[in-house]
């Protein structure tokens, strides 16, 4: 079987709206390595967009899924519940950085988790308004598209979107947005668009994913917490991409001096199986009436079993510590690169990004970014881009990657980074 043949079949069988980055097709994978149908080997620094913090096919995840597969695969938790769901909720409740008693509900996708967090917030506060931020990505459903702060490609041609959603500015020193200016934009929304007593929640990513791995300053979170407390607004941390050891903590919110009221999670929660969750203060989580939350596949038994194994692997293999160690090695390579095209290296733990500007104009350069990405792929290293301007490369390798393979990837990076 040839990649070119499969590519032609894909174009004939699937719509162009499903954008596909790579021209090769996966046949098998193990930890941080992919092999395509022609036998080519690729080092995977994409990890299915931050889904594989524990790597492809971790043996303990495979074992857990196989064990559950022999028991049952589906009952619909709202019809016939099962212990795995309850015990996983207990484990998340114990570890989520949320004040007081915590409860957790499971869903299937990250967007579904965010949608349900909005539902819970509105049910709890009896208010309609939701505030989010420029550069945010929260999903592809209508509500989460409305929350997302990036037009192309996510919103093009799909409006109108749900109302009562407003965007403030996210702090970004490189692009001239200080914490003070971001907070001023929020206060302006309260004057021009929606009164604070009509706002149910403020939703943000501690580190923006698609927006470019922009890290929220601690003082920004502290100010948001104060504003939320002052006006009775709930603070929702979208940890769909940041969670489960990626930033050097189980949750990115552990880096901050304040706590959120609700946290959404997905991606690496179940190591490749479709599972998401909303964890929050028990009183807030209990606001929706019975039957108001759920879904046919929400908390799928196979995914639940995999998530239990993920938490065990993170603890037993010390993946939070590993994230910090690998991230430090990567940062050193990126920061030592002598190039006027590199505008900034940033991130926490192993959630690291590098941003490129045109040396001649100082403007964001998606062209340089694509050139680096393509040059790396030609040498067998798969990288992802992101950012509002498409000029950021983000690094999302499995935290279980062998050191020798990680060193090999760093050597490729040294060769492809612009001079």
N, C-alpha and C positions, 0 to 999 in steps of 0.2 A: 504494500500500500504506500502511495506517495502523498506527501503533503500537498502538492499541487492539485492532485485529483480530489482530495478531500476539500480543498479550498473552493474548487469549482462546484462541488456538491453543496457546500455550505451556502454559496451565493445563490444557487438555484432554489434551495429549500428553506432558507431562513431570511427574515426581513433585514434590510440595511440598518434599521434603527437599533439592532443589537450590534453595537460596534465591537469588533474583535481586533485586538492589538497585534497578536503574533500570527505569523504565517505558517507556523508549524503546529502539529496536533499531538497532544500528550498520549502516550501509550501506557506508561507506568511511572511511578514516583516512589522515592524513599528518602525520608528525612528532608534534606535540603537539595535533593537532586531530582530533576525531571529527565525522562527519556522520551523522545518523540517517536513517531511511527517509522521513521527511517533510521532509528538507532542513535541519533545525535543526543549528546548529554549536555544539560544546561544546569548551571547553579541557580537556584531559585531564590532571588532576593525580592520576590513579590508576595510569596506565601498566600496566594489566592486573595490578595488585598487584605493582609493582616489577619487571616483566618488561621494560619498554621504556626502559631507560636510554639507549639509542641511538635512541629514537623509533619511531613507526609507520613501517614500510616504508622504512627508510633505504636510499637508492639502492645503496650498496655491499653491503648484505645481500641486497637483491633480485637484484643482479647475481651474487653468489656462489651463491645458491640456484638461479637459472636455469641457471648453468653446470653445477652438479652434476646438476640435473634432466635435462640432455641426456646425461649420462654414465651414471649408474645411480642408482636411488633406494633400493635395499635389497639386501643380501646376507646379513644377520645377521653381524656382525663375528666372532662365534665360529666361523662356518662358513668364510666367505671374508673375510679382513681387507682393509683398504684404508689407503693412506698417510695420508689426512687425519686419521684417528683417531690414528695414531701421532704425527704432527707436532703435533696439538693437545695431546696429552698432554705432549709435550716442551716446548711453550710454557708450559703450566700448571706443569709441574715446575720450570721455570726461575724462575717468578715467585711461586709460592705461598710465603708466609712460614712455612716448615717447616724444621726443622734437618736438615742432612745430605742425602744422596741422597733424592730424592722420586720416587714413582710415582703415576700417576693412572689411574682406571678411570671409564668413562662409563656413565651410565644414562639414564633418561627423565624422571623427575619428582623434585622435591625430597624427597618422602617416601621414594622409592626410594633416593635417595642416603643418607638418614639410616638407613634399614633396613640398607643394606649397610655403613655405617660401624659399626653395632652388630655385624653379623656379623664384620667384620674384627677389631674389638676383642676379641670373645669368642674368635675363632680364635687371635689373637695371645697373649692372656693366659691362656687356658684358665680363665676366670672367668665367672660368670653375671651379676653385678650391674651395673646401669646407674643412675647418679644424674643427675637433671636438676633443673629449678627451677620454682618457682611462676611463673605467668604465661607460661611457655614455650609456643611453638607449633612442633611438629616435623612435622606431617602428619596425614593422615586414615586411614592404614592402621592395623591393630590395634596393631602395635608403636609406631608414631609417635603414635597416640592415647594409649597408655599413657605415653609420654614427655611429652606435652603437659600443661601445668599450668593448663588452663582448661577447665571442665566444659561450659558452654553456649556454643555449640550443638554442640561437636565430639564430646562423649562421651555425650550424653543418649540413653539407651536402647540403647547398643551393647555394654555389658560382658557378661561379665567380660573383662578385658584381660590380656595376658601378664604373668607374674610377674617378680620380681627387678628391678623398676623402683621407684625411690624418689625423692621430691621434697624438695629443700632449699629454703630461702628465697632469693630473688634480691634483691640490695640495691636499696632504693628509699627514699631519704630522705624524699620527699614523703609516702609512706605509712608512715613510721616504721620502716623496716628498714635499719639501718646495715650497713656491711661486716662489722663485728664480729659483729652478730647473725646475719647470713647464714652466716658461717663457723661460728658456734656451732651453728646448725641442722644443718650438715653433720657436725660432730663428734658431735652427738647421734644422727644416723643411724648412725654407726659404733658407738655404744654400744647403741642400742635396736633397730636393724633389720638391719644387715648389717655384718659385719667388713670393714675396709678391704682385707684380703687376698683378699676374695671379689668385689671391685668391678673390673670390666673397664674402665669408662670413666666419666668425668664429661662430660656433654654440655651445652653452653649456647650461646646466641646472644650474640655480643659486644654487639649492640644488639637487644633483644627486638622482634620485629615485631608480631604480633597482641597481644602483651602490653602495648604502648603506647609503643614506641620508647624503652624504658628502657635507658640506656647503662651497661654494666658499668664500674665504676671501675677504673683501672689497678691499684690496690693489691689489688683483689679477684682479678684475673687472676694477679697475682704470687703471692698466697697459694695459689690453686688449683694453680698450677704446682708450688709447693713441696710441697703435699700429695700431688699425683700422683707426683712424683719419690720422695717418702719411701715411698710404699706400692706403687709399681709399677703405678699406674693410668694409663691413657691419657687425655689431654685432647683432647676433640673440640670444635671450633668449628663451629657451624652457621651458615654464611654464605650460606644460600639467599637471604635477602632483602638482606643487607648488601653482597654482593659486587659487583664490576665497576663501580667508580668512585662508587657511591652515597654513600659516606661521605667522599669526597675522597681516598681511597686505592683501589687496585685491590681490596684486601681490607681489611676493617675491622681484622683482627688486626695490620695494620701500624701501628696507633695504639698498640699495647700493647708493654710491655717484655719480654714473653715470647712463646714460640711454641707453637702447638698441635701435637699429634702427627698429627691428622687434621683435614681441613677438608672440609665438605660445601658444595656450590654448585649452583645451578640458576638459575631465573628469568632474569635478564639475561645469563646466560652465552651464550645463543644468540639473544637479541633477539626473542623471540616464538616460536621453534621449540622443540619439546619436547626438552630436553637437560639432564642433571644430571651431577654428577661427585663422586667422592671422591678427594682427593689426600692423601697421607700419607707418613710415613717409609717408605723402601723395604722395610726389614726387616718392618715391621708390615703393609704392604700385601701382602707375599708370603706371609703366614701361611695364608690359605685355599688349599686344594688346587686344582689345575686343574679347572675346571668349577664351582667353588663360587661364582663371581661371573659375572654376565652378564645376559642378557635378550634376547628376540627383537628388540626395537627399540632396545636399548641402544646409544648412539652412532650413531644414525641418520645416514646420509651427508648428507642435506640440512641437518640440524641442525648437524652437525660443520662443514660449509662455512660456515654462518651464523655460528658461534662464531668461526671464524678471522677473518671480517670484523668481528665485534664488537671483538675485541682490536685490530685495525688502526684502527678508528674511534676507540676510546678513546685510543689513543696519538696518532694523527695530529690529532685534533680537541681534544686536551688536555682530556678530559672530567673527569679528576680535579680539575684546576684550575678548570674550569667549575663543578663541583659545589660547590666551596668558595665561589666568587663568588656563585652563585645562592643558596646557603644563607645567606650573610651578608646579602644583600638581604632575604630572607624573614624571617630572625630580627629584623632591624631593624624591619620592619613589625609583627611580632607583639609585640615587646617594647615598642614605642611605643604600642600599643593601651591605652587607659585603661579598664580593666574589672576590677571586683572578682571577676568570674566566672573570670578566667584564673588558674589555680593555678600553672602552670609552662610555660615554653617550653624545649625541650631537643633535643639531637641533635648529630650530627657531619656536616659536609659538607652534603649535600642530603638527609640522612635526619633530617628535622625534624618535631617534633610539638608540639601545644599541648593542654594538659589543662585541663578546665573543672570547676569546683566550683560548687555553689549558694551564692551570696553570703550567703544567710540562715542556712544550716546548716553551711557549710563541707564538706559531703559531696559525693562525686562526682556530677556531673549529666549523665547521658546525654541528658536532655531538652534542655538548652542546646546540647549537641553536635549533636544531630539538627537543631535549629532552624538552627544555623549551616550545616550541611551542606545542608539544603533550600533555605535562602535563597541560598546560593552557586549551587546547581544551577539555580534559577530565573533566575539572571543568566548562566548558561552556563558555570559552573565546576564540574567534577566532583571531589569530594573523598571520601576514605575515612575511616571511623572505625575505632577499635581500642581496646585496653585491656581489662583484666579487668572493669571497670565500664562499658565502652562510652562513656567520657567523654573520649576523646582523638581529635583529628583528626590524621592523618598526611599528609604531603605527599610525593607520589611522581611529580612531573612528569618528563618526559624531560629528560635533561641537555643535549639538543640543541635545546631550545625556543628560538625567536628571542627576543631581548631585548624587543622591542616587545610581543610576546604575553605574556611573563612580567610585564612592567610592567602590562599590562591585567589580568592575573589578580590581581596584588597590589592594584590599585585596587578590584577586586571584594571582596577580602578586607577591606579597610579599611571597606567599606560594611556588610558582614554580621557582622563581629565584634561581640559584645555591648558595649553602652556601659557 
